[in-house]
Amino acid sequence: MSISRQTDLVQNEDFKIWARSTTFDLIIYSNTGMDIAAALASKMKAKLIAFTPAGASPMTDVDIHGLPVESSWLHDWSLGSKYFFIPDHFAFAYNTISWYLSYKWSYLPRLDYLVKELYPEDDIPPMEELIRNVSLIFLNEHYSTGYPRALPPFVIPVGGLYTKESDGTLPKDLEAFISTADQFVFISFGSAIKYSKLTEELQSLMIEVLASFENINFLWKWDGEVPKTLPKNIFFSKVLRQNDVLGHKNCKGFITQGDQISSHQAAFHGVPMVVIPVWEDQLFNARSLEYNGIGIYVELSEITEEALRNALLNILTNPWFSNNGKLISDRFKDRPLSPLATALWWTEYVLRHDTAHLKSPGVYQYWWQRRLLDFYFAILFAGILLVVVRIYIGRLILRFMIKIFYKAKDKLKRS
């Protein structure tokens, strides 16, 4: 829920002029830190589509967009409960509520302030209302690599936008290196994470593990200073076409941080993964890939030579992973339309129709109503009231019986 980028944008004079003078019929925006687009759409009277590049967050997106609350089983972006005596789903339920309240009480008011700065003379509705009224959500997810979640009709999964068929053709120097072994493993931690910036201990740990697999080559996307001593079965390169590398017939494994694009490309080509998540949605993705049997989750803070070696050995030698990879690849590709064609069709649908009929009424409920807390409170109150009434009536009956007993006793004495 970053506000700094949007603040820089609103304070840019060129952007202010553009935002006040330009009009569009439709705006598609990234809902991870660019929610100011909802104000632009309101000003321009344009329809609005939100694109969620990291997939739907089980925290904020659940309540702001009226998605079903599934925290009893659905992981969030955290590691779960910090305490052994508190179940994980307690932590997931708490995190979902606390994230939303932070979103509502901290993020949205600051966003409203930016909107006033951008459009000081216009009566723009509150940002919470505008974000809730989004026409459609493009969700960068697919059930084959994620969880089988319940989603309302206005949420359209388009996971796989960055995937495509490839013959696996690579530059000559890479092919020359790869051909020295029957199989290779691709290693990449994306563009935002530089493994070369991590501690020398972590770098040495991974290199030592890779060197122990003498009959397997490792192709590593590495941005930084190359270590001086390097095993013969490791090839470092700054630029690699990830989709083509994963599509190579000899690529049998992928060590990744677990972002959505990398996960989808590996699933598309049926390549099992060792997932070492670093932040945010990568923790969620690591668990979902493990759940679907195409990945093994290794926690970065707890990584050891044994854990990494066992994970690699598993995806390379256990036929369960290679079979699952083929199965998930078939599922990922088997769709009525490609992800891009799906997004295009629904974009045109939004331009043709109002989409209010596709939204869950839950989008307009309070967080406590969506969790039926009012119902459970009423049941609890009724139960407590019933117990209190029964105790009160019991005491009245007891007093009455005691009174009758003593009256009978006094009468017996007088007689």
N, C-alpha and C positions, 0 to 999 in steps of 0.2 A: 504494500500500500504506500508506494513512494509518492511524495508530494513535491519533492525538490525539482524534478524534471518539468512538472507542470507549472511550477512557479517560474522557472526560467523561461518557459514558453510564453506565459501570460505577460511577463515583464519585457518581452522583446517587442519593440515598437513595430517592426515589420509584420510580425504575427498579429498584433492588435489591428493594424490597418487591414490585413487580409481577412481576419475573422469578422470584421465589421462590415466588409464590403462584398464578400463572396457569398454565393448561394449554391446549394446542391440539393438534389432530390433524395439522396441516400448517402449516409456516412457509415463506413465500416471502420471500427477502431479496436485497438488492443485494450482489453479491460484490465490489464495488469499495469496500472500506472498511467493510463491516458483517459481517465473517466471525464476529463474536461470536455471531451468530444460530445458528451450528452448535452452540455450547455450550448455548444455550437449548433447541434441539430435542432434544439428548441428555438434558437434565434432564427435559423434558416428555414424552420418549419419542414425539416427533412426527416425521413425515416432513419432508424438507427439499428445497426447490427453490431453486436459485440463479438469479437473473436478472442477466445481464451487459449493462448499459445501453450500454456502449461497444463491444459485440462481444467475441469471444474474443481475449484478449491472446495474441499469438504467443510471449510470454515465460512468464509464470507459469502460465497456464491449460493450456499444453501438457503440462507435467510433473505438475502437481497433479491434473489431471482426466484424464490419459491420452489427450489428443488426439494425433493423428499428428504426428510431427516433420517439418516441411516447410520448414525454414530454408534448404534449397538453392535455393529460389525465392521463398518467402513473405517479404515485407517485415515488419519489426517496427515499433515506434513510434519508431525512431531515423531519422536521416538517412542511415544506412548507414556505409560505411567512411570514416574521416577521412583516409586516405592513398591516393594514386592507385595505388600498387603492390599494395594489398591489395583483393581483390574484395569487393563488397558482401555476398555470401552468406557470406563468412568472418566478417564483422562480425555478421550476423544469427545465425549459429550460436553465436558467442561470447556475444552478448547474451542469447540464450535460456537458456544455461547459467548465466551470471553473475546474471541476474535471479532465476532459480529458487533458486540457492544463497543469495542475499541474502534471499529470501522464507523459505527454510527455516531459515537460521541467525540471522537478525535479527528478522524480522517474527513468525514463529510462536512463538518463545520468549517474546516480549513479550505475545503474545496468550494464551499458556498462563498467564502471570502474572496477567493480568486475569481469566481464568476462575477461578483460585484465589481471587482477591479477591471475585468475585461469588458463588461457591459454595464457601466454605472447608470445609464439612463433607461435601461430595459428592466421590465418586471419578469425576470427569469424564475420559474418555480424552483423549489429546493432540489438539490442534486439527488437526494434519495428518491424523490418522486420520479425524476427524469430517468435515473438508472433502472428503476423498477419497470418503467414503461418501454424498455428496449423492445424493438419489434421481433428480434430473433437473436439466438446465440449460436455461433459456430464453435463447436467444441472440438478441440484438437485431441480427441480420444478415439479409441476403437476397442470394442469389447474383447478382441482377441489378445490384447496386451494389457488390458485393464480389468476392472471388476464389472460384473453384470449389474450395473446400477439402474435404478428406476429414474427416468427422465421425462419431463413433460414434453408435449409435441413441438413446442417452439425452440427446444434445444436440439440442434442438429449435429450429430457426430461427423466430423470430417477428418478424423485422424488418418494421416498418410499423405498429406498434401505434398510432402517433400520426398516421396518415394517414387521410383520409376524402374522399369526393367533395365537391366544392364548386361552386356556380354562379358563384363569383368575385364575388359581390355585396360591394361595399365602401361605407363611409360616403360621403356626398355630397361632402365636401370632397376626398376622395381621388379619387373618380370625376371631379370637375371638373378636377383637375390631370392625371389620366391621359389624359383625352379630348383634351388639346391636342396629342397625338402618336399615331402609329399603334401604337407599341410602347413598353414600359417595362422597366427592369431593377430588380429588387428587391435591396436591400443590407441584410444583417443579420449581425452577428457574435455572435449569441446573447445570453444574459443575463449570462454570466460574464465576457465580454470587452467592455470599453467602448472603442470606437475614439476617443472624445473624450478619453480619458486618454493616448493615444499622443502622440508628439511632433508639434509643429506642422508640422514638415517633412513627415511622413507624411500628416497631414491635408490639407495644401495640395497634396501630390502627387496624391492621389486626386481631390480636388475639381477640380483643373486638368484631369486626364484626362477626368473626366465632363463637364466644361464643353465639351470639344472635340467631343463627340457632340451637336451642336445639335438634331438631329431625333429624339432619343431622350430620354425622361424617366427619371429615377431616383428611386425611392421608397426612402428610407433610414430604417431604424429606428435612431434616434439617442438616446442617453441622456446628457445633459450639456448644456453651454452651446453654443448654436448659433452657428457662426461669423458674424461681422458681415457679411462680403461673401459672398453666396451666388448662384450662377448660377440663372437662371430655370428650368432643366430639372431642378433637384434639390428634392425635398420631404422635409423632416425631420419625423419623428413619433416620439414616445416609445412609443406603443402601436399595434401593428399585428397583425391576425390573420394570422399567417404562412401558414397553410394556404389561407385564402381569397385572399390576395394571389398566391400561387403558382398557384392555380387560376383566376385571371383569364385570359381569352382573349388579352389583350394582353401578358401577362408572357412575355418572350422570353429572359430571362436572370436569373441569381441570383449575386451576389457574397457568399460565405459563408466562415466559418472551417472548415466541414466537419465539424460534429458529426453524430452518427448521425441524430438527429431531423430536422435540416434537410436532410441528404442524402436521407433516405427520402421526405420530403414533396416535394422537388424532383423526384426520380425518379418518384414517383407521378403527378405532373402533367406529366412529360416536359419539365421546364425545364432546359436546359444550365447548367452552373455554372462560375464562376471561383473556385477554392478557394484561400484564403490561410490555411493552417493556423497555429495559434499554439502548441499544446501537445499532448502525449500522443497519443491515438488519432486526432487530426485529421490528423497527418502520414500515418498509415496510410490513412485514408479518402481523402485527397487523391490518393494514388497509385492506389488501387483505382478511384476514379471516373474518373481519367484512363485507366486500363487498360480500362474499360468504354466509353469514348468519350462520356461525358456530362459530363466536366469537364476543366478545364485547371488544372494545379497551378502556383501562383506562390509562390515562397518569400518570406516576409515580410522576412527579413534581406537579401535580394538584390533587393527590389522596385525597379523603375524606372518612369518614365513610359512608356517604350517597351514594356517587358514587359507592363504592365497594359493599355495601349492595344491591343496586338496580341492579347492574350488576349480582351478584350472584343469586338474586331472579329471574331475567329474564331468565337466562339459565336453572334454576331448575324448574320453574313453567310455563314458556311460551311454549306451545306445538310447536310453530314455530321453536324454536331452536332444540328440540328433533327430529322433523320431518326432518328438514334440515340436522341434523347429520346423520340420516339413509340414506338420499338421497345422501349426499356427500360421505359417506362410500361406497355405491354401485358404484358411479362413480369412486372413487379412485381405487377400486379393479377391475373394468371392463376394462381389457386391453388385447390386443392380446397376449402379453408376460408379465411376471413379470418384475419389474425394473431391477433385476439382470440379467435375461435372455436377456433383451433388450440390456444392456450394453455389455454382452458377445458377442452377435451377431454382434453388431456394431464394437467391438474391432477386431473381425475376419475380418470384412468387410474392415477395415482400412489396415490390413495386406495384404489383397488380392488386393486392388485397391488404386489408387490415388484419393483423394477426392476434387480436384480442381473444379470439375463439380458441387459440392454441395454448393459452397460458393457464396455469393452475391458479385457482382462487387463493391458494396458499400464499401467493406473492403479496397479497394485501393484508395478511394477518400478522399479528405481533409474534415475536419469537416464542413466547410462552404459550400462545394459542396453538401454534404449529406443533408443539410438543405435548399438547393436551394437559399442560400443567394446571389449567383452571379446572378441568374435569377431575384430575386426580386430587387436587386440593378440596374440591367439593365432596368427593367420596371420603377423603380423610376427615374432613370437617363433620360430615354426616355420621361417620363411624364414631368419632370422638363424642359428638353430641348424643348419639344413641347410648354410648357407655355411661356418660354423665347422667342422662335421664334415667337409665336403669338403676344406677347407683342411688340417685335421689329417690326414686320410687321405692327401691328396696329399703332405704333408710326409713321412709314414711311407714311402710308396711311393718318394719321391725319395731318402730316406736309404737305403732298401733297395737301390735301383738303384746309388747311389754306392758302397755297401759292396761290392756284387757287382763293380762296375767295378774298384775298387782291389784286390780279391782276385785278380781275373783278371790285373791288371797286375803284381802281385807274383809270381804264378805264372809269368808270361811271363818276368820278369826272372830268376828262379831257373833256369828251363830254358835 
